[in-house]
Amino acid sequence: MENKNKFPPTRYQGSKFKLLKNIKPILEDIKFNSALDAFSGTASVSYLMKDMGKRVYSNDILKFNAITAKALIENNKCLVKEDTINFVFKNNDSSYLNIISENFEDVYFNSEENIWLDRIIQNIFNIENKYEQAICFWALFQSCITKRPYGLFHRKNLHIRNAEVNRSFGNKKTWDTSFEVHFLKFISQANSSIFNNKQDNISFNKNIFNLKEDNFELVYLDPPYIPEKGSSTYYGDFYHFLEGISNYYDWFENIDGSKKHKPFSIEKNPFENKDANKDMIFKLFEKFKNKTILFSYRSDGIPTIEEIIDKLTGSHKKIDIYNIDHQYVLSKKNMQEVLIKATPYL
């Protein structure tokens, strides 16, 4: 993708970053000035549309993803200043809460790292500028992901990182690099990615069916994907630790202590339910029946491509299908990414 602005790289399940070069020409063929990215995730597609000069409404039900969009999409010009970094790293010798160090010992990070996280998170919450705060949280999210085996939080497996064994996978040097070094690297990457597209872009943190904003012409849909065979991606479980950071002062009462990895109690996403997913997707189509829809999907999903086309044909006058060969990280299957463009009658 030959963009003048550079989206910062991330390790995130389901990210469309590597597909932007395929998505861009499809978007360029659509006449629109504003768009909703309804399940924004890493905000890479939001960033692409922002770079195209569009007004972008970015939404995600997970708060940490909405913070990402606030930092990279809604924010047009604010960078993290050196004084702010010094403030974040400062130990005020005050009475810090110890949510992580008291509840996540030997779960994800070492003891001294847990203490560091508790302090840094609370310092970030005290940053006055909301965009500097959002960038700092994004840098912290990326630092946490980078220091985790597989970049996930669905298992208590700190022992994988700490074990002194011969390794056929993983990057122990990266895992053992200090949080401070990672954080500063990601702050630099975020600062380099910020640009002003001269549009009033907005980040939302809502259930998509509760989003009232309607002042856009195109909606990009990339909901959680349910495969016909195999396992699904459960974002709330994979990244619950980042959601806990985002809700730090409410974290303790939302820890599910019945499980070893102590997930943040997040309401189950019906899009991640095999029995409900089809109905939820069809409800999306009904909600956006008057909008141009660009739907990211896979060839082996539930509902089937044929069912999706049949449903969209009832509300949209023209359906275009684009097939992309793509190998997903941690997946041995070489499936097709499918982009479905639906043009409304209006």
PLY file of the C-alpha trace (Angstrom):
ply
format ascii 1.0
element vertex 346
property float x
property float y
property float z
element edge 345
property int vertex1
property int vertex2
end_header
0.00 0.00 0.00
1.58 3.26 -1.12
0.18 5.63 1.47
1.79 8.91 2.36
0.98 8.15 6.00
2.20 5.07 7.81
-0.05 2.93 9.97
1.92 1.59 12.96
2.33 -2.22 12.87
0.63 -4.41 15.45
0.19 -8.07 16.32
-3.56 -8.55 16.54
-5.80 -11.45 15.58
-7.97 -10.63 12.58
-6.15 -7.41 11.68
-6.75 -6.35 8.08
-3.45 -4.47 7.83
-1.95 -6.90 5.29
-5.11 -6.71 3.19
-5.24 -2.93 2.90
-3.58 -3.08 -0.53
-6.56 -5.20 -1.66
-9.21 -3.14 0.10
-7.96 0.24 -1.11
-8.79 -0.13 -4.85
-12.28 -1.33 -3.98
-12.84 1.72 -1.78
-11.41 3.99 -4.48
-14.07 2.67 -6.86
-16.87 3.74 -4.49
-18.13 7.32 -4.35
-18.32 8.34 -0.69
-17.15 11.14 1.56
-17.77 9.58 4.96
-17.72 6.06 6.36
-18.39 3.99 9.45
-15.89 1.30 10.40
-18.34 -0.63 12.57
-15.92 -3.17 14.11
-12.73 -1.18 13.95
-10.31 -3.42 15.91
-6.80 -2.15 15.18
-8.34 0.73 13.17
-6.21 -0.14 10.13
-9.15 0.18 7.71
-10.27 3.37 9.46
-6.74 4.65 8.97
-6.84 3.78 5.27
-10.09 5.70 4.79
-8.75 8.61 6.83
-5.70 8.65 4.55
-8.08 8.78 1.58
-9.44 12.06 2.96
-12.77 10.63 4.18
-14.57 11.55 7.36
-14.30 8.41 9.47
-16.57 7.18 12.23
-14.71 4.37 13.98
-16.54 2.08 16.39
-15.70 -0.94 18.53
-17.48 -2.57 21.45
-14.17 -3.13 23.24
-12.91 -0.03 24.99
-9.23 -0.61 24.28
-9.95 -0.74 20.55
-11.95 2.49 20.78
-8.96 4.08 22.55
-6.78 2.98 19.64
-9.13 4.74 17.19
-9.16 7.84 19.37
-5.35 7.93 19.24
-4.91 7.24 15.52
-8.19 8.25 13.82
-10.02 10.90 15.86
-6.72 12.55 16.75
-5.56 14.71 13.84
-2.53 16.51 15.20
-1.69 15.81 18.85
1.65 14.09 19.55
3.00 12.80 22.85
5.48 15.34 24.19
8.67 14.54 26.11
7.21 16.14 29.25
4.28 13.75 29.03
6.58 10.73 28.76
8.51 11.94 31.81
5.20 12.29 33.64
4.17 8.76 32.70
7.46 7.28 33.91
7.54 9.30 37.10
7.18 7.49 40.41
5.21 9.89 42.56
5.76 7.77 45.67
2.06 8.20 46.21
-0.47 5.58 47.17
-0.83 3.67 43.91
-3.41 0.94 43.59
-1.96 -2.52 42.97
-4.67 -4.21 40.93
-2.27 -6.12 38.69
0.45 -6.97 41.19
-2.10 -8.25 43.74
-4.24 -10.23 41.29
-2.02 -11.36 38.42
1.08 -12.70 40.12
2.71 -15.37 37.91
-0.03 -15.08 35.28
1.21 -12.83 32.45
4.20 -10.76 33.59
6.91 -10.89 36.23
6.41 -9.28 39.64
8.45 -6.14 38.94
6.65 -5.70 35.62
3.27 -5.94 37.35
4.27 -3.19 39.77
5.47 -1.05 36.85
2.19 -1.57 34.98
0.08 -0.56 37.97
1.99 2.71 38.32
2.17 3.56 34.62
-1.53 2.91 34.02
-2.54 5.27 36.80
-0.12 7.92 35.58
-1.58 7.67 32.08
-5.08 8.16 33.46
-3.83 11.43 34.97
-2.70 12.86 31.62
-4.90 15.88 30.91
-4.83 15.82 27.10
-7.18 13.03 25.95
-5.26 12.35 22.75
-1.86 12.12 24.44
-3.54 9.83 26.94
-4.97 7.66 24.16
-1.60 7.39 22.40
0.09 6.39 25.66
-2.53 3.72 26.26
-2.04 2.44 22.70
1.72 2.22 23.27
1.09 0.34 26.51
-1.34 -2.08 24.82
1.25 -2.82 22.13
3.98 -3.27 24.74
1.84 -5.81 26.62
1.04 -7.73 23.43
4.70 -7.76 22.38
5.85 -9.24 25.69
3.30 -12.08 25.60
3.77 -15.54 24.05
1.55 -15.57 20.95
0.58 -11.97 21.77
-2.51 -13.21 23.64
-3.93 -13.36 27.16
-6.19 -16.41 26.94
-3.88 -18.62 29.01
-1.84 -18.37 32.19
1.48 -19.22 30.58
4.21 -16.97 31.94
6.29 -20.14 32.37
6.73 -20.31 28.57
8.57 -17.01 28.64
10.59 -17.74 31.80
11.64 -21.34 31.09
15.32 -21.88 30.29
14.88 -24.28 27.39
15.78 -24.63 23.73
13.07 -22.87 21.76
11.61 -23.61 18.36
9.30 -20.58 18.51
8.90 -17.25 20.20
11.31 -14.41 20.76
12.69 -14.45 24.28
14.79 -11.35 23.68
11.62 -9.40 22.80
9.74 -10.84 25.77
12.55 -9.91 28.15
13.10 -6.41 26.75
11.88 -3.92 29.33
8.45 -2.34 29.17
10.11 1.08 29.07
12.00 0.28 25.86
8.93 -1.16 24.16
6.76 1.74 25.31
9.12 4.39 23.94
9.36 2.56 20.61
5.59 2.45 20.24
5.20 6.10 21.28
7.61 6.99 18.48
5.69 4.85 15.97
2.37 6.39 16.99
3.72 9.95 16.84
5.01 9.24 13.32
1.60 7.96 12.21
-0.51 10.96 13.29
-1.72 13.21 10.49
-4.51 15.71 9.85
-6.93 14.74 7.09
-8.93 17.92 7.79
-12.02 15.90 8.74
-13.90 15.65 12.04
-13.24 11.97 12.66
-14.83 10.32 15.70
-14.16 7.18 17.74
-17.12 5.40 19.38
-17.20 2.63 21.98
-20.67 1.16 21.50
-22.62 -1.94 20.68
-23.12 -1.38 16.95
-26.90 -1.68 17.29
-26.88 1.15 19.85
-24.93 3.51 17.60
-27.25 6.33 16.56
-24.83 8.14 14.25
-26.12 7.89 10.68
-24.33 10.67 8.83
-22.18 8.50 6.58
-22.52 6.95 3.14
-20.50 3.75 3.43
-20.23 1.19 6.20
-17.31 -1.22 6.44
-18.27 -4.41 8.29
-15.70 -6.80 9.72
-17.54 -8.58 12.56
-16.07 -11.56 14.43
-15.84 -14.48 12.08
-17.31 -17.94 12.81
-15.72 -20.76 10.77
-17.82 -23.69 9.62
-15.11 -25.96 11.04
-12.43 -25.18 13.58
-12.14 -22.64 16.37
-13.29 -19.04 16.45
-11.46 -15.92 17.57
-12.81 -14.68 20.89
-11.52 -11.14 21.13
-12.86 -10.51 24.62
-10.95 -13.51 25.95
-7.82 -13.08 23.84
-7.37 -9.43 24.84
-9.24 -9.12 28.13
-6.11 -7.85 29.92
-6.06 -4.79 27.68
-9.75 -4.24 28.39
-8.89 -4.44 32.09
-6.22 -1.76 31.66
-8.79 0.46 29.92
-11.20 -0.03 32.83
-8.52 -0.05 35.52
-10.53 1.46 38.34
-13.35 -1.04 37.78
-11.03 -3.97 37.09
-10.99 -5.69 40.49
-14.74 -6.26 40.70
-14.74 -7.60 37.13
-12.02 -10.24 37.50
-13.28 -13.77 36.92
-11.29 -15.58 39.59
-12.77 -18.96 38.70
-10.36 -19.25 35.75
-6.58 -19.50 35.90
-6.02 -16.65 33.46
-8.43 -14.39 35.42
-10.24 -12.77 32.50
-11.99 -9.43 32.71
-15.71 -10.19 32.81
-16.95 -8.98 29.45
-20.48 -9.46 28.19
-20.47 -12.26 25.65
-20.45 -10.94 22.10
-23.35 -12.53 20.16
-21.29 -12.19 16.97
-18.94 -14.76 18.53
-21.80 -17.21 19.18
-22.14 -19.88 16.51
-25.90 -20.13 17.02
-26.55 -16.38 16.97
-23.97 -15.13 14.48
-26.07 -15.53 11.33
-29.03 -13.62 12.78
-26.71 -10.86 14.03
-25.10 -10.42 10.61
-28.50 -10.29 8.93
-29.59 -7.66 11.49
-26.56 -5.61 10.44
-27.67 -5.76 6.83
-31.13 -4.55 7.86
-29.69 -1.72 9.96
-27.57 -0.51 7.04
-29.96 -1.29 4.19
-29.73 2.29 2.90
-25.92 2.39 2.96
-23.23 1.09 0.68
-21.82 -1.94 2.50
-18.31 -3.34 2.19
-18.29 -6.60 4.11
-15.07 -8.46 5.00
-15.61 -12.17 5.26
-13.99 -15.56 4.63
-14.88 -18.32 2.24
-15.49 -20.94 4.96
-17.66 -18.90 7.32
-21.12 -19.15 8.85
-23.40 -17.96 7.29
-22.28 -19.08 3.82
-21.38 -16.66 1.05
-24.51 -17.78 -0.81
-26.72 -16.97 2.19
-25.11 -13.55 2.55
-25.62 -12.70 -1.12
-29.23 -13.88 -0.97
-29.91 -11.71 2.07
-28.22 -8.61 0.64
-30.05 -9.00 -2.66
-33.27 -8.19 -0.86
-32.08 -4.71 0.17
-29.33 -3.76 -2.32
-29.50 -3.45 -6.08
-25.99 -4.68 -6.92
-23.67 -7.17 -5.21
-19.99 -7.45 -6.16
-17.68 -10.20 -4.87
-13.88 -9.92 -4.55
-11.82 -13.00 -3.60
-8.36 -12.59 -2.05
-5.94 -15.41 -1.25
-4.51 -14.79 2.20
-2.70 -16.85 4.84
-3.68 -15.88 8.39
-1.24 -15.89 11.28
-1.54 -19.02 13.49
-3.73 -20.66 10.84
-2.59 -23.61 8.71
-5.49 -23.18 6.30
-5.04 -21.20 3.10
-8.52 -19.79 2.70
-9.90 -16.90 0.72
-10.71 -13.54 2.20
-13.93 -12.40 0.57
-14.96 -8.77 0.19
-18.62 -8.24 -0.58
-19.73 -4.84 -1.86
-23.45 -4.11 -1.74
-24.81 -0.99 -3.46
-28.18 0.28 -2.14
-31.18 1.26 -4.25
-31.21 4.81 -2.90
0 1
1 2
2 3
3 4
4 5
5 6
6 7
7 8
8 9
9 10
10 11
11 12
12 13
13 14
14 15
15 16
16 17
17 18
18 19
19 20
20 21
21 22
22 23
23 24
24 25
25 26
26 27
27 28
28 29
29 30
30 31
31 32
32 33
33 34
34 35
35 36
36 37
37 38
38 39
39 40
40 41
41 42
42 43
43 44
44 45
45 46
46 47
47 48
48 49
49 50
50 51
51 52
52 53
53 54
54 55
55 56
56 57
57 58
58 59
59 60
60 61
61 62
62 63
63 64
64 65
65 66
66 67
67 68
68 69
69 70
70 71
71 72
72 73
73 74
74 75
75 76
76 77
77 78
78 79
79 80
80 81
81 82
82 83
83 84
84 85
85 86
86 87
87 88
88 89
89 90
90 91
91 92
92 93
93 94
94 95
95 96
96 97
97 98
98 99
99 100
100 101
101 102
102 103
103 104
104 105
105 106
106 107
107 108
108 109
109 110
110 111
111 112
112 113
113 114
114 115
115 116
116 117
117 118
118 119
119 120
120 121
121 122
122 123
123 124
124 125
125 126
126 127
127 128
128 129
129 130
130 131
131 132
132 133
133 134
134 135
135 136
136 137
137 138
138 139
139 140
140 141
141 142
142 143
143 144
144 145
145 146
146 147
147 148
148 149
149 150
150 151
151 152
152 153
153 154
154 155
155 156
156 157
157 158
158 159
159 160
160 161
161 162
162 163
163 164
164 165
165 166
166 167
167 168
168 169
169 170
170 171
171 172
172 173
173 174
174 175
175 176
176 177
177 178
178 179
179 180
180 181
181 182
182 183
183 184
184 185
185 186
186 187
187 188
188 189
189 190
190 191
191 192
192 193
193 194
194 195
195 196
196 197
197 198
198 199
199 200
200 201
201 202
202 203
203 204
204 205
205 206
206 207
207 208
208 209
209 210
210 211
211 212
212 213
213 214
214 215
215 216
216 217
217 218
218 219
219 220
220 221
221 222
222 223
223 224
224 225
225 226
226 227
227 228
228 229
229 230
230 231
231 232
232 233
233 234
234 235
235 236
236 237
237 238
238 239
239 240
240 241
241 242
242 243
243 244
244 245
245 246
246 247
247 248
248 249
249 250
250 251
251 252
252 253
253 254
254 255
255 256
256 257
257 258
258 259
259 260
260 261
261 262
262 263
263 264
264 265
265 266
266 267
267 268
268 269
269 270
270 271
271 272
272 273
273 274
274 275
275 276
276 277
277 278
278 279
279 280
280 281
281 282
282 283
283 284
284 285
285 286
286 287
287 288
288 289
289 290
290 291
291 292
292 293
293 294
294 295
295 296
296 297
297 298
298 299
299 300
300 301
301 302
302 303
303 304
304 305
305 306
306 307
307 308
308 309
309 310
310 311
311 312
312 313
313 314
314 315
315 316
316 317
317 318
318 319
319 320
320 321
321 322
322 323
323 324
324 325
325 326
326 327
327 328
328 329
329 330
330 331
331 332
332 333
333 334
334 335
335 336
336 337
337 338
338 339
339 340
340 341
341 342
342 343
343 344
344 345
